[in-house]
């Protein structure tokens, strides 16, 4: 995500938080507005420096987004046997690994 600054024909600067993605169908990069912030001259009345304030907000949003994509780490003991008739464990084989792999 990034802070998008768009100068309109009337000279006013409009701020929004945007993200880009690659569209496989068209083969082009596209931009999607995540949040519309408003005009810079109006935001300067609320914030002393709206560019740096919202740039920091975008940085925090990117950190949160990257932490959600953190890899899942788990330990497997190859020599451990499953006891038949035990209700607390289930053997799903590769199903959970396949689910994690295909979510990406």
Secondary structure as the mmCIF struct_conf table of DSSP 4:
data_model
#
loop_
_struct_conf.conf_type_id
_struct_conf.id
_struct_conf.beg_label_comp_id
_struct_conf.beg_label_asym_id
_struct_conf.beg_label_seq_id
_struct_conf.end_label_comp_id
_struct_conf.end_label_asym_id
_struct_conf.end_label_seq_id
STRN STRN1 UNK A 2 UNK A 7
TURN_TY1_P TURN_TY1_P1 UNK A 9 UNK A 10
BEND BEND1 UNK A 11 UNK A 11
STRN STRN2 UNK A 13 UNK A 23
TURN_TY1_P TURN_TY1_P2 UNK A 24 UNK A 27
STRN STRN3 UNK A 28 UNK A 39
HELX_RH_AL_P HELX_RH_AL_P1 UNK A 40 UNK A 46
BEND BEND2 UNK A 48 UNK A 49
HELX_RH_AL_P HELX_RH_AL_P2 UNK A 50 UNK A 68
TURN_TY1_P TURN_TY1_P3 UNK A 69 UNK A 69
HELX_LH_PP_P HELX_LH_PP_P1 UNK A 70 UNK A 72
TURN_TY1_P TURN_TY1_P4 UNK A 78 UNK A 79
HELX_LH_PP_P HELX_LH_PP_P2 UNK A 80 UNK A 83
TURN_TY1_P TURN_TY1_P5 UNK A 84 UNK A 85
TURN_TY1_P TURN_TY1_P6 UNK A 87 UNK A 88
TURN_TY1_P TURN_TY1_P7 UNK A 93 UNK A 94
HELX_RH_AL_P HELX_RH_AL_P3 UNK A 95 UNK A 102
TURN_TY1_P TURN_TY1_P8 UNK A 103 UNK A 103
#
